[in-house]
Amino acid sequence: MTKIDNLSSSASQITRVILTDGSILTLEARYMAAVQRWNVNLSWPGPAAAPLATPFQINGLNLSHAPNILRPWRDLIPFGLSCVAKDGVDPIDVNDFEQERVQLYILDNDEVLSVEQNVYGSLS
Amino acid sequence: MSIVETAQSGLGSVANGKTYLDSLVNRKILKPQGVKGINGFVFDYEGDTKVDLRSSITDHFAEDNTAIQDHIASHPDRLVLQGYVGELNRAPQEGILGTLNSLQNRLTTVPAYLGSYTPGGLAKIQNGLLKAQNTVQQIQQAAARIKNLVAMFNKATPGDTKQKKAFAQLDAMRKSAQIFSVETPYGIWDDMVIESLSFTQPGDTKGLSDIVVTLKQMRFVEILVSKNTGGFGGRAAFQAQSQVDQGKTPGTQAPTSLLYSTFVGQ
């Protein structure tokens, strides 16, 4: 899995993550001070070799401590997004990424399946 | 015209005015909004008055099996007015007009004592009564104007029974969804409409109807339009931050076992 390593303490930021197939996942992160939560907008145009007619787009997804917060869409997209907090507490502070209390990881397709079997499978 | 005839005529006018005006006071009056004190539909006999105020309160059961009530919604007010309308009605005399009517009854006994009055004294009394009669005529004219206005809202035609007139008036208000104020012993309710109307004529008489009127309060939404200024204002402007572009990143490789150790444990 791949750690997104360029997130800062900026309350509104955008980053582009290059996936293993060369396609780019665009991630907009916003910190909502009033509710003390981070939420993200994700946009993926599809595989580099065969872009989708309509980009895969998710807006306003709240970040929480979870193995794959894109799990509901795991059959539609070949990647996942893991949000890991060192102390198990959801991202609630604007400095959480910069101080590395919370990390975001991109999972590839095999890792998504592995999480299903070894993490969610173990939890169920 | 003798003094007795003048007195009887004048006070008779008072009695006629009393009959109408007394029917409008000290009783429930349904009146259209904006026509205060007019269009009085009045029961001949006032029955039960019921005010029904209700609210819905939520019951959310918590984990320890106790119920939490933290939401309340008030329902629109509902009034139930019951009364009778009869063809023959003798209401007790009330107010000033009732007193005047009693005075008239006593003045009819005056002729037996007139012999002791001088012609000059009689003339003064006659002038006084004439003034009273003029005043009464003015009252009558005002009452006639009120009656004309009432007729604007009353769908009944002359010659109908009082019960039929009452039904026509109330039914017209119901069908036209008329919104009006209602006076009750507890206060005045605005924006009321007739929700249900019930007329019952008992089998043992054709001269009386039992009427039940249920009224419900209307609530109306109001449209509020706010202009989108297209930016932040106030505290939001203070806290707003423009988006920072962090560029592209291939990321940094990390072991998947991290997820297993974090979310499942050792």
Interface residues (C-beta under 8 A of the other chain):
Chain A: M1 T2 K3 I4 D5 N6 L7 S8 S10 A11 S12 Q13 I14 T15 R16 V17 I18 I24 E28 A33 P67 S82 V84 G88 Q103 Y105 I106 L107 E111 S114 V115 N118 V119 S122 L123
Chain B: Q239 Q241 S242 Q243 V244 D245 Q246 G247 K248 T249 P250 G251 T252 Q253 A254 P255 T256 L258 L259 Y260 T262 F263 V264
